[in-house]
Amino acid sequence: MKKLIYIIALGVISIFSSCEESADPLFFVNVERTFEIPGNLNTIETHFFELKNIPVLLEENLAVFNRTEDDIVAVNPADAQISSVFNDIDWTFIQRIEIYAVSRVDNSNKVRMYYSNEPDFGNRSQIGMFNSFVDVQEIFKEGLIDLEVRIKTRTFVPGNINAELNFSYGVFDEI
């Protein structure tokens, strides 16, 4: 019986000693960008949309917190969703979507920030995406970035859609 109590106590101690605080971001930044999805997309190809010159406001937000780019340890994607600007759209026509941050200095430097492999059939009014837990600090320090949106449809697009991409990222000054 003493062995069992000893083993349980050892297990509890090891569980609590392995827990540590997770680092919270210094701040989050929200970015919005609209773009048009044309109604003539086919269901065979993956369609690419280039969103150019998107200000990420990293430097401006660092100034608010009295920090410099040298203080940054990481910049990580947080949340993202796509919705319609004007109409209620049933977004289940989308099969897969991916969003890449593209460096304006070196176009070959692309990082996948967000993705969704299947629509959420419970919430058809927007597409919520998962983040890729990747550090995009090198690209975001440029100030302006490009985004590449890749969309694969499962059915035909119900007409021209004015889509709005809302995404956020967190800036970490310590880990």
N, C-alpha and C positions, 0 to 999 in steps of 0.2 A: 504494500500500500504506500509506503514511503517513497518507493521508486516512482510510482505513478504520479504522486503529488510533485515530486522533484522534476519529472519530465514535463508536466503541465506548466509548472512555474518557469522552467527554463524556456519553454515555447512561448509563453506570454511575454517574458522579458525580451526575448529575441525579436518578437513581433514589434513591440513598442520601441525598442532601440533602433530598429531599421527604418522607422518612420522619420521623415524629416520634412521640414516646411518646403513647400514648392515656392518658387520665385514668382512674385506677381509682377506684371509689367509696370513700368513707370507710367505709361499712358497708352490709350488706344486712339487711333485715328480712323475716322469714317470717310470713305471716298465714294462718290456717286458718278456714274457715267451712263449716258443714254446712247443707244445705237438701234439701228433698224434691222429687223429680221424680215427679209422679203418672203412673200407667199409662194414663190416658185421653186422652193428647194425640193430636191428629190430625196428619196429614202435610201439611196444606194451609197452616196458619198458622205464623207465628213466635211462639213462646211466651215470655212475659216473666216473670222471677222477680225480685222485689225483696228484696234482703238488706239489712236495716236495721241501723244502729248498730254498725258494724264498727270496733273500735279498731285504728288503724294503728301506735300506739306510737312515733310519730316523736319527740315531745318527750322521752320517757323514754330513747330510744336516743341522742338528741343529748346528754343529760345525762351518759350513760356516757362519751362521747368529749369531754366538756368543751366542747361547742359550743352555739350558740344558733341559732334559726331565721334570724337575720341572716347566719350563716355559710354557709347553704345556697345553692348555685348552681343545683342541679337535683335533682329526684326523678324517677327513671325506672323504669318497670316492668321486671322481670327475667324470671323464669320463672313459668309457671302450668300447673297440670294439674287435671283433675277425675277422681276415682276414686270407687269405691263404699265406703261405710263398712263394711258387713258382708259382702256377697256378692261373688263374682266376676261381674262384668257384662261382656258383650260390647258395647262402646260404639260399634260400627259402625252402630247405628241413628241416630246423630246425623249430620246432613248438614252443619250449620254451627252454630257457637257464637261469641258475642261477649260480652265483659264490659266494662261501662262503669263508671267511677267517677263518682258523682253527688254534687255538693255538697249538704250539708244546709242551707246558708245560702241558696243560689240553685239551686232544682231544675232550672233551664234550663241550668246549667253541667254538661255531661256530657262525659266524655272516654273514648274507646275505648282501653282498656289492653291487652286480649288478644283474640285471635281464632284460629279454626281453621276453614278452609273445607271441609276433607275429613278424615275420620278416618284415622289411621295404621293400615292393615290389618295391619301387622307387629306392632303392640302394641295389642291389643284390650282390655287390662285398665284402661286409663286414656286420657284425652284430653290430649295435650300441646298447648299453645297457643303461638303466636308473640306477642311483645310488639309494641307499636305505636311504640316509640321516641319517646314524647311526654312532656313535662314535666308531672307531676301535682302539683307542689309546692303550688300554690294550694289545691287541694282537700284534700291530705293535711295541710296545716297546721291544718286545722279539728280534728284529733284523732280525731273519729268521722266515718266516711264511710258512704254507702250504695253498694251495688253493684247494677247492673241486669244480669242474665244473660239473654241472648236465645238461644233454642235453636230450631233448625229441624230436624225429624226427617225421615229418609228412609223409615223404616218405623215401625210402632207400637212404643211403649215396652213392654218385656217385663214390666211390673208396676211397682208403686211402688218407687222407688229412693231410698235415703238417700245422697245424693251429698256428697262433700267437695271443696271448692275449696281448693287450696293455691296461694298465690301469693307472690312476693317482689318487693321493689323495692330499688333502690340509691339511696343518698343521696350526692350529690357536693358537696364543699366547694370544689373548684377544677376548672377545665377546661383 
